[in-house]
């Protein structure tokens, strides 16, 4: 195992760039990392996990996904004693080691032994240092993150302060892995329909097929859901952007429900089965900027008006002021009594590849 000879500042977490060079080298002697997307191996002393440090880690990695009809955590975390990290466990795709340098327990000392005396001295002189990320530490395609502090109070403060950055680090990594898996084959017909109907560029897996296509609207759906596979749909919509009031959360919800009410039915033969937002759970909104475009993310449950179906959805409301257009894109899941997290991550991965600033010059 390599020694941690240089403590890298926490600003490392801001650079969400994942190097794939080593994974592409055929002569690498390291095995490939193993593990499900969104799965994390957390190596930490049991007493620490049961105490305030563990509470803060649960706030980061086991936080509930907002806007869900039932509780589902952001990541799938497996806690293990650092001394039990055998060769097989070290092949995990995502590994996090957690320690404080004042902890004399055997488990924490197993982690502390990986730090040099100089590294500990540097951390002692700068309480803002709390993390080190190493790619391909034990296997190709792997991320190993060390979270540390001189004491628990210091570590907890840094974890609390950098919660969103740490979450984003693993979310970006999960989407990157998923993108490679699901977008290796794309639906070119759907891309043409999106370009012609809405003037946008989309990338969707070949498994999605066109369910409805007309001016300013496109609905795509995976046609073969089963007990082991969720029913996922995507739809895209465009309209003129005329007022900032259109970006208000209540107006985004009205727009979303008007689109779904007109185009999306649980049973096309039953006009009462149109889709609406389930408002018993408060929808979760988040403002962001994507490709220089103002964007509002929306997460909420949905149901059909006749209560025959329901599930979760993730939507993005985007504005292209230069074009004078607004865009709403959404993915919704129907998967009764099953976890929706993985399906929502797939939706997020696909929708974030959408380019609403597409021009004919790009397609030429």
Beta strands, then each sheet from edge to edge (+ up, - down):
strand 1: 39-43
strand 2: 76-80
strand 3: 94-100
strand 4: 131-135
strand 5: 143-149
strand 6: 208-214
strand 7: 217-222
strand 8: 231-240
strand 9: 275-277
strand 10: 284-290
strand 11: 293-304
strand 12: 310-320
strand 13: 325-334
sheet 1: 2+ 1+ 3+ 5+ 4-
sheet 2: 6+ 7- 8+ 13- 12+ 11- 9+
sheet 3: 6+ 7- 8+ 13- 12+ 11- 10+
end
